[in-house]
Amino acid sequence: MKKIFVGGISWGTDDADLEEAFLDCGEIVSAKVIREKETNKSRGFGFVEFTTEEAAEKAKKKDGQKINGRTVRVSDAQDKRKDEKEGNGRRSTRTRD
């Protein structure tokens, strides 16, 4: 499976809209708009996961095209760095008594 990043999406775009925009590229495993935890508002980007590399490559050709009125950026999704997965990568220097 291959995942792509889609940035610059409109605030009103939901998971179904994102999936629909890439249906012509190939079989989709998932399409997810990333939202703020506290407010559930879109963060303006999302991810689409395809069953094949070929479908993802076709999807990347949509870079610079419009989805729901906004020009989007489409590229390979990057894995989170280790320090992002664990928080901010900083360790507390405080000690407990």
N, C-alpha and C positions, 0 to 999 in steps of 0.2 A: 504494500500500500504506500501511497505517496501523498503528502500533505503540502498544500500551498497556503501562503499568507495573502490576504486581501485587505489592503489598507485604503483609507479614505472613503469608506462607505458612508452613506447618509445615515443620520441618526434614526430614521424611521425604518431602515432595513432590518428585517428579522431573519431567523434561520431559514424559513421557507423561501424568502426572496433570494437569499444568497444561494441556496441550492438551485433554484430555478434559473438563475443567471449562468450557471455552469453545467446545466443538464446536457447541453449539446456537445460537451467535451468528452463524456464517457460516464461510466458507472460511478456513482458517488456513494461513499460509505457514510460520510457525515458532513454537515455544513453547520457551523456554529459562529454566531456573532458574539463577541466577548462583551460582557456587561459588568458594570460596577457592582460590587457585592452589596453595598449599602442601599443604592438607589435603583438598581436594575436598569439604569440607562446605558445605552450602547457606548462603548469606548471608541467607536469609529473604525474598528477592524474586526476581522474574523479569520476563520480557517476552513478550508474545504479539503476533505480527504477523499482520494480516488482509489479505485482498486488497482489501477495500473499506472506505471510511469508515463506511458504514452498519453493517457488522459490528462495527467498533470502538466505535461509539456504543452499540450493543446490549450489548456486553461491559461498558462502563462502568457500566451499570445494575446490575451485579453487585457494585458497591461496597457493602461492609458485609455481604455474604453470607458463608456459611461454605464453605470448601474444605478437605477433609480435617480437619474439626474446628476450624479456625481462621478467625476473621473476617478477611477480606482487604480491602485498600484497592486500588481500581482507578481509574486515571486515565490521562490522556495521558502517553506517554513523553516525556521532555525530552531533547534532544540534550545531550551532554556539552559543558561549556564548554571553550573553547580551552585554558585553563591546565590543566584536568583531563586532557585528551588528551595533553598534553606533559609530564605529571608533576605537580608541585605548583605550577608557575608561577614558581618561584624560580630565580634564576640564581646560580651560584657567583661569588663575588668573588675567588676564589683565582686566582693566575696560575701558569703552569708555568715552571720555570727552564730 
